[in-house]
């Protein structure tokens, strides 16, 4: 009888500035995670990234002008970081590097991540956990994932 092959499960833990890809060498109820990859974004506040004042635009009335909204460079960079992380997951799914994926991110990041994921990644998502665990050590992430998935 051939041995039962275990499915390759990754946990993708992210927020807007940090992302971890973790491989589960344990079981679902008792995960044993190891770090496959780590990415961090240096993202200073908007006030340190842009120095120009917002532009002005002519209004309908004579001599009236309105200010344009200031670009939030900090949020722009976080959105770009999340899209790049999604691209990394898309490439990994295309190469069949994982069979199941557990997504762990704050709700706002999950909302930005979902539309950027390919159908190949979407069909492999085993669970989504709306939490920010990027600042936790790996052993704590294991415990929290097991608790959230299995009670």
DSSP file (Angstrom, degrees, kcal/mol; ACC not computed):
  #  RESIDUE AA STRUCTURE BP1 BP2  ACC     N-H-->O    O-->H-N    N-H-->O    O-->H-N    TCO  KAPPA ALPHA  PHI   PSI    X-CA   Y-CA   Z-CA
    1    1 A X              0   0    0      0, 0.0     3,-0.1     0, 0.0     2,-0.0   0.000 360.0 360.0 360.0 128.0    0.0    0.0    0.0
    2    2 A X        -     0   0    0      1,-0.1     3,-0.0     3,-0.0     2,-0.0  -0.360 360.0 -98.7 -68.8 149.9    1.5    3.4   -1.0
    3    3 A X        -     0   0    0      1,-0.1     2,-0.5    -2,-0.0    -1,-0.1  -0.344  38.8-105.6 -67.0 149.6    2.0    5.9    1.8
    4    4 A X        -     0   0    0     -3,-0.1     2,-0.4     1,-0.0    -1,-0.1  -0.651  35.2-136.7 -77.5 122.5   -0.6    8.6    2.3
    5    5 A X        -     0   0    0     -2,-0.5     2,-0.3    -3,-0.0    -1,-0.0  -0.674  12.3-134.1 -85.1 130.8    0.8   11.8    1.0
    6    6 A X        -     0   0    0     -2,-0.4     2,-0.2     1,-0.1    -1,-0.0  -0.623  24.4-111.5 -83.2 140.3    0.1   14.9    3.1
    7    7 A X        -     0   0    0     -2,-0.3     2,-0.6     1,-0.1    -1,-0.1  -0.472  30.1-114.4 -71.2 141.1   -1.1   18.0    1.4
    8    8 A X        -     0   0    0     -2,-0.2    91,-2.8    15,-0.0    92,-2.1  -0.676  38.2-168.4 -78.8 117.9    1.4   20.9    1.3
    9    9 A X  E     -Ab  24 100A   0     -2,-0.6    15,-2.7    15,-0.5     2,-0.3  -0.934   7.4-170.9-115.5 128.4   -0.1   23.7    3.4
   10   10 A X  E     -Ab  23 101A   0     90,-2.5    92,-2.3    -2,-0.5     2,-0.5  -0.861  12.4-149.3-110.2 149.9    1.2   27.2    3.6
   11   11 A X  E     -Ab  22 102A   0     11,-2.7    11,-2.7    -2,-0.3     2,-0.7  -0.990   8.3-159.0-114.7 125.7    0.1   30.0    5.9
   12   12 A X  E     -Ab  21 103A   0     90,-2.9    92,-3.0    -2,-0.5     2,-0.5  -0.920  11.6-175.6-106.1 111.3    0.3   33.5    4.5
   13   13 A X  E     +Ab  20 104A   0      7,-2.5     7,-3.1    -2,-0.7     2,-0.3  -0.937  18.6 152.7-112.0 120.4    0.5   36.0    7.3
   14   14 A X  E     +Ab  19 105A   0     90,-2.7    92,-0.6    -2,-0.5     2,-0.2  -0.969  27.2 176.7-147.2 157.2    0.4   39.6    6.3
   15   15 A X        -     0   0    0      3,-2.3    89,-0.0    -2,-0.3   117,-0.0  -0.678  61.8 -74.0-135.8-162.0   -0.4   43.2    7.1
   16   16 A X  S    S+     0   0    0     -2,-0.2    65,-0.2     1,-0.2    66,-0.2   0.625 128.5  24.5 -75.4 -11.2    0.3   46.3    5.0
   17   17 A X  S    S+     0   0    0      1,-0.3    24,-2.9    64,-0.1     2,-0.3   0.475 119.7  45.1-131.5  -6.1    4.0   46.4    5.8
   18   18 A X  E     - C   0  40A   0     22,-0.2    -3,-2.3     2,-0.0     2,-0.4  -1.000  54.5-177.5-144.0 141.8    5.1   42.8    6.7
   19   19 A X  E     -AC  14  39A   0     20,-2.7    20,-2.5    -2,-0.3     2,-0.4  -1.000   4.2-168.9-141.8 140.6    4.4   39.4    5.2
   20   20 A X  E     -AC  13  38A   0     -7,-3.1    -7,-2.5    -2,-0.4     2,-0.5  -0.989   9.5-157.1-126.7 136.3    5.4   35.9    6.2
   21   21 A X  E     -AC  12  37A   0     16,-2.6    15,-3.4    -2,-0.4    16,-1.5  -0.975  22.1-173.1-109.0 123.0    5.1   32.7    4.2
   22   22 A X  E     -AC  11  35A   0    -11,-2.7   -11,-2.7    -2,-0.5     2,-0.5  -0.930  17.2-143.9-122.0 140.0    5.0   29.7    6.5
   23   23 A X  E     -AC  10  34A   0     11,-2.8    11,-1.8    -2,-0.4     2,-0.8  -0.874  15.1-139.0-101.3 131.8    5.1   26.0    5.7
   24   24 A X  E     +AC   9  33A   0    -15,-2.7   -15,-0.5    -2,-0.5     9,-0.2  -0.820  26.9 169.8 -93.5 112.8    3.1   23.7    8.0
   25   25 A X        +     0   0    0      7,-3.1    -1,-0.1    -2,-0.8     8,-0.1   0.418  66.2  59.6 -97.1  -1.5    5.0   20.5    8.7
   26   26 A X  S    S-     0   0    0      6,-0.3     5,-0.2     1,-0.2     2,-0.2   0.014  96.8 -74.6-102.3-149.2    2.5   19.4   11.4
   27   27 A X        -     0   0    0      3,-1.7    -1,-0.2     1,-0.1     5,-0.1  -0.514  41.6-102.7-105.1 176.5   -1.2   18.7   11.3
   28   28 A X  S >  S+     0   0    0      1,-0.2     3,-0.5    -2,-0.2   121,-0.1   0.930 123.8  41.9 -65.5 -43.7   -4.2   21.1   11.0
   29   29 A X  T 3  S+     0   0    0      1,-0.3     2,-0.2   120,-0.1    -1,-0.2   0.776 128.6  30.9 -75.0 -26.6   -4.9   20.8   14.7
   30   30 A X  T 3  S-     0   0    0      2,-0.0    -3,-1.7   116,-0.0    -1,-0.3  -0.637  84.4-168.0-131.5  75.0   -1.3   20.9   15.7
   31   31 A X    <   -     0   0    0     -3,-0.5     2,-0.4   111,-0.3    -3,-0.1  -0.304  11.9-164.1 -65.6 147.0    0.5   23.1   13.2
   32   32 A X        -     0   0    0     -5,-0.1    -7,-3.1     2,-0.0    -6,-0.3  -0.865  20.9-166.6-129.1  94.8    4.3   23.1   13.1
   33   33 A X  E     -C   24   0A   0     -2,-0.4     2,-0.3    -9,-0.2    -9,-0.2  -0.609  13.7-176.0 -93.4 141.7    5.2   26.2   11.1
   34   34 A X  E     -C   23   0A   0    -11,-1.8   -11,-2.8    -2,-0.3     2,-0.4  -0.983  34.2-105.0-131.2 148.1    8.6   27.1    9.6
   35   35 A X  E     +C   22   0A   0     -2,-0.3   -13,-0.2   -13,-0.2     3,-0.1  -0.563  34.8 172.0 -77.4 122.6    9.4   30.4    7.7
   36   36 A X  E    S-     0   0A   0    -15,-3.4     2,-0.3    -2,-0.4   -14,-0.2   0.814  70.8  -6.8 -90.9 -41.2    9.7   30.0    4.0
   37   37 A X  E     -C   21   0A   0    -16,-1.5   -16,-2.6     2,-0.0    -1,-0.4  -0.992  56.7-161.5-156.1 154.1   10.0   33.7    3.2
   38   38 A X  E     -C   20   0A   0     -2,-0.3     2,-0.4   -18,-0.2   -18,-0.2  -0.999   7.9-176.6-140.9 137.0    9.7   37.1    4.9
   39   39 A X  E     -C   19   0A   0    -20,-2.5   -20,-2.7    -2,-0.4     2,-0.4  -0.999   1.2-175.2-136.9 140.3    9.2   40.5    3.4
   40   40 A X  E     -C   18   0A   0     -2,-0.4     2,-0.5   -22,-0.2   -22,-0.2  -0.988  14.3-143.6-135.8 145.9    9.0   43.9    5.1
   41   41 A X        -     0   0    0    -24,-2.9     2,-0.8    -2,-0.4    -2,-0.0  -0.928   9.9-142.1-111.9 126.0    8.3   47.4    3.7
   42   42 A X        +     0   0    0     -2,-0.5     2,-0.4     1,-0.0    -2,-0.0  -0.792  36.2 167.0 -79.9 112.5   10.0   50.5    4.9
   43   43 A X        -     0   0    0     -2,-0.8     3,-0.1   -26,-0.0    -2,-0.1  -0.738  16.1-168.1-137.8  86.9    7.1   52.9    4.9
   44   44 A X        -     0   0    0     -2,-0.4     5,-0.1     1,-0.1    -2,-0.0  -0.236  42.3 -78.4 -67.5 164.0    7.5   56.2    6.6
   45   45 A X    >>  -     0   0    0      1,-0.1     3,-1.6     3,-0.1     4,-0.6  -0.177  44.4-106.5 -59.6 157.9    4.4   58.4    7.2
   46   46 A X  H >> S+     0   0    0      1,-0.3     4,-2.0     2,-0.2     3,-1.5   0.859 117.7  64.4 -54.1 -39.8    3.1   60.4    4.3
   47   47 A X  H 34 S+     0   0    0      1,-0.3    -1,-0.3     2,-0.2    -2,-0.1   0.768 105.9  45.1 -59.7 -24.7    4.4   63.6    5.7
   48   48 A X  H <4 S+     0   0    0     -3,-1.6    -1,-0.3     1,-0.1    -2,-0.2   0.552 113.3  50.5 -93.0  -9.2    8.0   62.3    5.3
   49   49 A X  H << S+     0   0    0     -3,-1.5     2,-0.4    -4,-0.6    -2,-0.2   0.735 112.3  37.5-100.3 -26.8    7.3   61.0    1.8
   50   50 A X     <  +     0   0    0     -4,-2.0    -1,-0.2     1,-0.1    23,-0.0  -0.977  47.4 176.1-130.4 141.4    5.9   64.0    0.1
   51   51 A X        +     0   0    0     -2,-0.4     2,-0.1    -3,-0.1    -1,-0.1   0.544  50.4 102.7-117.7 -12.7    6.7   67.7    0.4
   52   52 A X  S    S-     0   0    0      1,-0.1     2,-0.1     3,-0.0     3,-0.1  -0.456  70.4-122.1 -76.1 144.8    4.5   69.3   -2.2
   53   53 A X        -     0   0    0     -2,-0.1    -2,-0.1     1,-0.1    -1,-0.1  -0.473  44.3 -86.4 -74.6 155.4    1.3   71.1   -1.1
   54   54 A X        -     0   0    0     -2,-0.1    -1,-0.1     1,-0.1    16,-0.1  -0.323  50.1-110.1 -63.3 147.9   -1.9   69.8   -2.7
   55   55 A X        -     0   0    0     14,-0.2    13,-2.9    12,-0.1     2,-0.3  -0.134  25.3-126.0 -71.6 172.6   -2.7   71.3   -6.1
   56   56 A X  E     -E   67   0B   0     11,-0.2     2,-0.4     9,-0.0    11,-0.2  -0.893  16.5-158.3-121.4 152.0   -5.5   73.7   -6.8
   57   57 A X  E     -E   66   0B   0      9,-2.5     9,-2.9    -2,-0.3     2,-0.1  -0.987  26.0-107.5-133.3 140.4   -8.2   73.4   -9.4
   58   58 A X  E     -E   65   0B   0     -2,-0.4     7,-0.3     7,-0.2     2,-0.1  -0.419  35.5-152.0 -66.2 138.0  -10.4   76.1  -11.0
   59   59 A X        -     0   0    0      5,-2.8     5,-0.2     2,-0.3     4,-0.1  -0.410  29.4 -97.0-100.2-178.8  -14.0   76.0   -9.8
   60   60 A X  S    S+     0   0    0     -2,-0.1     3,-0.1     2,-0.1    -2,-0.0   0.873  98.7  77.3 -70.4 -38.3  -17.1   77.2  -11.7
   61   61 A X  S >  S-     0   0    0      1,-0.1     3,-1.6     2,-0.1    -2,-0.3  -0.281  99.7 -84.6 -73.6 159.4  -17.4   80.6  -10.1
   62   62 A X  T 3  S-     0   0    0      1,-0.3    -1,-0.1    -4,-0.1     3,-0.1  -0.465 111.0  -2.3 -66.7 126.5  -15.2   83.5  -11.2
   63   63 A X  T 3  S+     0   0    0     -2,-0.3     2,-0.4     1,-0.2    -1,-0.3   0.573  98.5 136.3  72.3  10.6  -11.8   83.4   -9.4
   64   64 A X    <   +     0   0    0     -3,-1.6    -5,-2.8    -5,-0.2     2,-0.3  -0.724  27.7 178.7 -93.3 140.3  -12.8   80.4   -7.3
   65   65 A X  E     -E   58   0B   0     -2,-0.4     2,-0.4    -7,-0.3    -7,-0.2  -0.993  13.2-151.7-138.2 145.9  -10.3   77.6   -6.8
   66   66 A X  E     -E   57   0B   0     -9,-2.9    -9,-2.5    -2,-0.3     2,-0.2  -0.903  20.9-117.8-117.6 146.4  -10.6   74.3   -4.8
   67   67 A X  E     -E   56   0B   0     -2,-0.4   -11,-0.2   -11,-0.2     2,-0.2  -0.572  26.3-130.1 -79.0 143.5   -7.8   72.3   -3.2
   68   68 A X        -     0   0    0    -13,-2.9     2,-0.1    -2,-0.2   -14,-0.1  -0.602  34.3 -92.0 -87.7 155.5   -7.1   68.8   -4.4
   69   69 A X        -     0   0    0     -2,-0.2     2,-0.2     1,-0.1   -14,-0.2  -0.399  42.1-110.9 -68.6 142.3   -6.8   66.0   -1.9
   70   70 A X        -     0   0    0    -16,-0.1     2,-0.3    -2,-0.1    -1,-0.1  -0.540  33.0-113.6 -72.7 135.6   -3.4   65.1   -0.7
   71   71 A X        -     0   0    0     -2,-0.2     2,-1.3     1,-0.1     3,-0.2  -0.555  19.8-137.1 -70.5 130.1   -2.0   61.8   -1.9
   72   72 A X     >  +     0   0    0     -2,-0.3     4,-2.3     1,-0.2     5,-0.1  -0.720  26.0 178.6 -89.7  90.0   -1.6   59.4    1.0
   73   73 A X  H  > S+     0   0    0     -2,-1.3     4,-2.3     1,-0.2    -1,-0.2   0.826  76.7  58.3 -64.6 -32.2    1.8   57.9    0.0
   74   74 A X  H  > S+     0   0    0      2,-0.2     4,-1.9     1,-0.2    -1,-0.2   0.946 110.7  41.4 -62.9 -48.8    1.8   55.7    3.1
   75   75 A X  H  > S+     0   0    0      2,-0.2     4,-2.4     1,-0.2    -2,-0.2   0.881 111.7  57.1 -66.4 -38.1   -1.4   54.0    2.1
   76   76 A X  H  X S+     0   0    0     -4,-2.3     4,-2.1     1,-0.2    -2,-0.2   0.921 108.5  46.4 -57.7 -45.7   -0.3   53.8   -1.6
   77   77 A X  H  X S+     0   0    0     -4,-2.3     4,-2.5     2,-0.2    -1,-0.2   0.874 110.6  52.6 -67.3 -38.4    2.8   51.9   -0.6
   78   78 A X  H  X S+     0   0    0     -4,-1.9     4,-2.2     2,-0.2    -1,-0.2   0.914 109.6  49.1 -63.4 -41.8    0.9   49.5    1.6
   79   79 A X  H  X S+     0   0    0     -4,-2.4     4,-2.2     1,-0.2    -2,-0.2   0.910 111.7  48.9 -63.4 -42.4   -1.5   48.8   -1.3
   80   80 A X  H  X S+     0   0    0     -4,-2.1     4,-2.4     1,-0.2    -2,-0.2   0.904 109.8  52.2 -62.9 -41.8    1.4   48.1   -3.6
   81   81 A X  H  X S+     0   0    0     -4,-2.5     4,-2.1     1,-0.2    -2,-0.2   0.908 109.4  48.9 -61.2 -43.9    3.1   45.8   -1.0
   82   82 A X  H  X S+     0   0    0     -4,-2.2     4,-2.3     2,-0.2    -1,-0.2   0.900 110.7  50.8 -64.3 -41.3   -0.1   43.8   -0.7
   83   83 A X  H  X S+     0   0    0     -4,-2.2     4,-2.3     1,-0.2    -2,-0.2   0.905 110.0  49.8 -63.4 -41.0   -0.4   43.5   -4.5
   84   84 A X  H  X S+     0   0    0     -4,-2.4     4,-1.9     2,-0.2    -1,-0.2   0.884 110.0  50.8 -64.9 -37.5    3.2   42.3   -4.7
   85   85 A X  H  X S+     0   0    0     -4,-2.1     4,-2.1     2,-0.2    -2,-0.2   0.908 109.5  50.6 -64.6 -41.9    2.5   39.7   -2.0
   86   86 A X  H  X S+     0   0    0     -4,-2.3     4,-2.6     1,-0.2    32,-0.3   0.902 108.0  53.3 -61.8 -41.1   -0.5   38.5   -4.0
   87   87 A X  H  X S+     0   0    0     -4,-2.3     4,-2.5     1,-0.2    -1,-0.2   0.895 107.0  52.2 -60.4 -39.6    1.6   38.2   -7.1
   88   88 A X  H  X S+     0   0    0     -4,-1.9     4,-2.1     1,-0.2    -1,-0.2   0.916 110.9  46.4 -63.0 -43.2    4.1   36.1   -5.2
   89   89 A X  H  X S+     0   0    0     -4,-2.1     4,-2.3     2,-0.2    -2,-0.2   0.887 110.7  53.7 -65.5 -38.8    1.3   33.8   -4.0
   90   90 A X  H  X S+     0   0    0     -4,-2.6     4,-2.1     2,-0.2    -2,-0.2   0.920 110.0  46.6 -61.8 -44.4   -0.1   33.6   -7.6
   91   91 A X  H  X S+     0   0    0     -4,-2.5     4,-1.5     1,-0.2    -1,-0.2   0.897 111.8  51.4 -65.2 -40.1    3.3   32.6   -9.0
   92   92 A X  H  <>S+     0   0    0     -4,-2.1     5,-2.8     1,-0.2     6,-0.4   0.891 110.8  47.9 -65.0 -39.7    3.7   29.9   -6.3
   93   93 A X  H ><5S+     0   0    0     -4,-2.3     3,-1.6     1,-0.2    -1,-0.2   0.894 108.1  55.1 -67.5 -38.9    0.3   28.5   -7.0
   94   94 A X  H 3<5S+     0   0    0     -4,-2.1    -1,-0.2     1,-0.3    -2,-0.2   0.840 110.8  45.5 -61.9 -32.8    1.1   28.4  -10.7
   95   95 A X  T 3<5S-     0   0    0     -4,-1.5    -1,-0.3    -5,-0.1    -2,-0.2   0.319 113.9-120.5 -91.8   7.6    4.2   26.3   -9.9
   96   96 A X  T < 5 +     0   0    0     -3,-1.6    -3,-0.2    -5,-0.1    -2,-0.1   0.864  61.8 148.4  55.7  41.2    2.1   24.1   -7.6
   97   97 A X      < +     0   0    0     -5,-2.8     2,-0.3     1,-0.1    -4,-0.2   0.734  67.9  22.2 -76.5 -22.6    4.3   25.0   -4.6
   98   98 A X        -     0   0    0     -6,-0.4   -89,-0.2     1,-0.1    -1,-0.1  -0.973  52.9-163.1-142.0 157.3    1.4   24.5   -2.2
   99   99 A X  S    S+     0   0    0    -91,-2.8     2,-0.3    -2,-0.3   -90,-0.2   0.653  81.8  30.1-110.4 -26.0   -2.0   22.7   -2.2
  100  100 A X  E     -b    9   0A   0    -92,-2.1   -90,-2.5    25,-0.0     2,-0.4  -0.977  66.1-162.0-135.2 149.2   -3.7   24.5    0.6
  101  101 A X  E     -bd  10 125A   0     23,-2.4    25,-3.0    -2,-0.3    26,-1.2  -0.996   9.0-160.2-136.1 135.0   -3.4   28.1    1.9
  102  102 A X  E     -bd  11 127A   0    -92,-2.3   -90,-2.9    -2,-0.4     2,-0.5  -0.970  17.4-153.2-110.9 118.4   -4.4   29.7    5.1
  103  103 A X  E     -bd  12 128A   0     24,-2.6    26,-3.3    -2,-0.6     2,-0.5  -0.811  14.0-178.8 -94.6 127.3   -4.7   33.5    4.8
  104  104 A X  E     +bd  13 129A   0    -92,-3.0   -90,-2.7    -2,-0.5     2,-0.3  -0.965  26.9 119.9-128.5 113.8   -4.1   35.5    8.0
  105  105 A X  E     -b   14   0A   0     24,-1.8    26,-0.4    -2,-0.5    27,-0.2  -0.980  65.7 -81.1-163.9 158.2   -4.4   39.3    7.7
  106  106 A X    >>  -     0   0    0    -92,-0.6     4,-2.6    -2,-0.3     3,-0.6  -0.321  52.9-104.9 -61.0 153.5   -6.4   42.2    9.1
  107  107 A X  H 3> S+     0   0    0     23,-0.3     4,-2.3     1,-0.2     5,-0.2   0.856 120.5  53.7 -51.3 -41.2   -9.8   42.6    7.4
  108  108 A X  H 3> S+     0   0    0      2,-0.2     4,-1.3     1,-0.2    -1,-0.2   0.903 111.6  45.1 -62.0 -41.4   -8.7   45.6    5.4
  109  109 A X  H <> S+     0   0    0     -3,-0.6     4,-2.5     2,-0.2    -2,-0.2   0.894 110.8  53.2 -71.0 -40.6   -5.7   43.7    4.0
  110  110 A X  H  X S+     0   0    0     -4,-2.6     4,-2.6     1,-0.2    -2,-0.2   0.908 107.7  53.0 -58.2 -40.6   -7.8   40.6    3.3
  111  111 A X  H  X S+     0   0    0     -4,-2.3     4,-0.6    -5,-0.3    -1,-0.2   0.842 113.5  41.7 -64.2 -34.3  -10.1   42.9    1.3
  112  112 A X  H  < S+     0   0    0     -4,-1.3     4,-0.5    -5,-0.2    -1,-0.2   0.795 116.1  50.5 -80.6 -29.4   -7.2   44.3   -0.7
  113  113 A X  H >X S+     0   0    0     -4,-2.5     3,-1.0     1,-0.1     4,-0.8   0.904  97.4  65.4 -76.9 -43.5   -5.6   40.8   -1.2
  114  114 A X  H >< S+     0   0    0     -4,-2.6     3,-1.3     1,-0.3    -1,-0.1   0.889 101.8  46.0 -51.4 -52.1   -8.6   38.8   -2.4
  115  115 A X  T 3< S+     0   0    0     -4,-0.6    -1,-0.3     1,-0.3    -2,-0.1   0.741 110.6  55.5 -68.6 -18.2   -9.2   40.6   -5.7
  116  116 A X  T <4 S+     0   0    0     -3,-1.0     2,-0.3    -4,-0.5    -1,-0.3   0.576  89.4  94.7 -87.2  -9.4   -5.4   40.4   -6.5
  117  117 A X  S << S-     0   0    0     -3,-1.3   -30,-0.1    -4,-0.8   -31,-0.1  -0.628  76.3-123.4 -86.1 140.8   -5.3   36.6   -6.1
  118  118 A X    >>  -     0   0    0     -2,-0.3     4,-2.5   -32,-0.3     3,-0.6  -0.310  26.5-107.4 -73.5 161.8   -5.7   34.4   -9.1
  119  119 A X  H 3> S+     0   0    0      1,-0.2     4,-2.3     2,-0.2     5,-0.2   0.835 120.3  62.7 -58.1 -31.7   -8.4   31.7   -9.3
  120  120 A X  H 34 S+     0   0    0      1,-0.2     4,-0.3     2,-0.2    -1,-0.2   0.868 109.2  39.6 -62.6 -36.4   -5.6   29.1   -8.8
  121  121 A X  H X> S+     0   0    0     -3,-0.6     3,-1.7     2,-0.2     4,-0.6   0.913 111.6  58.2 -75.9 -44.6   -4.9   30.6   -5.4
  122  122 A X  H >< S+     0   0    0     -4,-2.5     3,-0.9     1,-0.3    -2,-0.2   0.856 103.1  51.8 -54.8 -40.1   -8.6   31.2   -4.6
  123  123 A X  T 3< S+     0   0    0     -4,-2.3    -1,-0.3     1,-0.2    -2,-0.2   0.627 108.6  52.8 -75.2 -10.4   -9.5   27.5   -5.0
  124  124 A X  T <4 S+     0   0    0     -3,-1.7   -23,-2.4    -4,-0.3     2,-0.5   0.472  76.3 116.7-100.5  -3.6   -6.7   26.5   -2.6
  125  125 A X  E <<  +d  101   0A   0     -3,-0.9   -23,-0.2    -4,-0.6     3,-0.1  -0.540  35.5 176.9 -71.4 116.8   -7.7   28.8    0.3
  126  126 A X  E     -     0   0A   0    -25,-3.0     2,-0.3    -2,-0.5   -24,-0.2   0.758  65.4  -4.4 -89.6 -29.4   -8.6   26.5    3.2
  127  127 A X  E     -d  102   0A   0    -26,-1.2   -24,-2.6     2,-0.0     2,-0.4  -0.985  52.7-147.4-161.5 152.4   -9.3   29.3    5.7
  128  128 A X  E     -d  103   0A   0     -2,-0.3     2,-0.6   -26,-0.2   -24,-0.2  -0.998  13.0-167.4-123.3 129.5   -9.1   33.0    6.2
  129  129 A X  E     -d  104   0A   0    -26,-3.3     2,-2.1    -2,-0.4   -24,-1.8  -0.951  14.2-147.6-119.6 110.9   -8.4   34.4    9.6
  130  130 A X        +     0   0    0     -2,-0.6     2,-0.3   -26,-0.2   -23,-0.3  -0.468  58.6 108.9 -80.6  74.8   -9.1   38.1   10.0
  131  131 A X        -     0   0    0     -2,-2.1     2,-0.9   -26,-0.4    -2,-0.1  -0.978  69.6-122.3-144.1 154.2   -6.3   38.9   12.5
  132  132 A X        +     0   0    0     -2,-0.3     3,-0.2   -27,-0.2  -117,-0.1  -0.862  44.2 151.5 -99.8 103.2   -3.0   40.8   12.5
  133  133 A X    >   +     0   0    0     -2,-0.9     3,-1.7  -119,-0.2    -1,-0.1   0.260  35.9 107.5-113.0  10.3   -0.4   38.2   13.6
  134  134 A X  T 3  S+     0   0    0      1,-0.3    -1,-0.1  -120,-0.1  -119,-0.1   0.756  79.7  51.0 -64.9 -24.1    2.7   39.6   11.8
  135  135 A X  T 3  S+     0   0    0     -3,-0.2    -1,-0.3     2,-0.1     2,-0.2   0.438  93.2  94.9 -93.3   1.6    4.2   40.8   15.1
  136  136 A X  S <  S-     0   0    0     -3,-1.7     2,-0.1     1,-0.1    -3,-0.0  -0.620  82.6-106.9 -89.7 150.1    3.8   37.5   16.9
  137  137 A X    >>  -     0   0    0     -2,-0.2     4,-2.0     1,-0.1     3,-0.7  -0.374  36.4-106.3 -69.0 158.3    6.6   34.8   17.1
  138  138 A X  H 3> S+     0   0    0      1,-0.3     4,-2.5     2,-0.2     5,-0.2   0.872 119.1  54.7 -57.2 -42.0    6.0   31.7   14.9
  139  139 A X  H 3> S+     0   0    0      1,-0.2     4,-1.7     2,-0.2    -1,-0.3   0.852 109.4  48.3 -64.1 -31.7    5.1   29.5   17.8
  140  140 A X  H <> S+     0   0    0     -3,-0.7     4,-2.5     2,-0.2    -1,-0.2   0.867 108.8  53.3 -73.1 -36.7    2.4   32.0   18.9
  141  141 A X  H  X S+     0   0    0     -4,-2.0     4,-2.7     2,-0.2     5,-0.2   0.908 107.3  52.9 -62.1 -42.2    1.1   32.1   15.3
  142  142 A X  H  X S+     0   0    0     -4,-2.5     4,-2.5     1,-0.2  -111,-0.3   0.945 111.5  45.3 -55.6 -49.9    0.9   28.3   15.4
  143  143 A X  H  X S+     0   0    0     -4,-1.7     4,-2.3     1,-0.2    -2,-0.2   0.909 114.5  47.3 -63.5 -43.9   -1.2   28.3   18.5
  144  144 A X  H  X S+     0   0    0     -4,-2.5     4,-2.5     2,-0.2    -1,-0.2   0.883 112.2  49.4 -69.1 -38.5   -3.5   31.1   17.3
  145  145 A X  H  X S+     0   0    0     -4,-2.7     4,-2.4     2,-0.2     5,-0.3   0.938 112.5  48.1 -64.1 -46.1   -4.1   29.5   13.9
  146  146 A X  H  X S+     0   0    0     -4,-2.5     4,-2.7    -5,-0.2     5,-0.2   0.915 114.0  47.2 -60.9 -42.5   -4.9   26.1   15.6
  147  147 A X  H  X S+     0   0    0     -4,-2.3     4,-1.8     4,-0.2    -1,-0.2   0.916 114.3  45.8 -67.0 -42.8   -7.3   27.9   18.1
  148  148 A X  H  < S+     0   0    0     -4,-2.5    -1,-0.2     1,-0.2    -2,-0.2   0.835 120.1  40.0 -70.5 -31.6   -9.0   29.9   15.4
  149  149 A X  H  < S+     0   0    0     -4,-2.4    -2,-0.2    -5,-0.2    -1,-0.2   0.857 132.2  21.4 -84.6 -36.1   -9.4   26.9   13.0
  150  150 A X  H  <        0   0    0     -4,-2.7    -3,-0.2    -5,-0.3    -2,-0.2   0.358 360.0 360.0-118.9   3.8  -10.3   24.2   15.6
  151  151 A X     <        0   0    0     -4,-1.8    -4,-0.2    -5,-0.2    -3,-0.1   0.489 360.0 360.0  80.0 360.0  -11.6   26.1   18.6
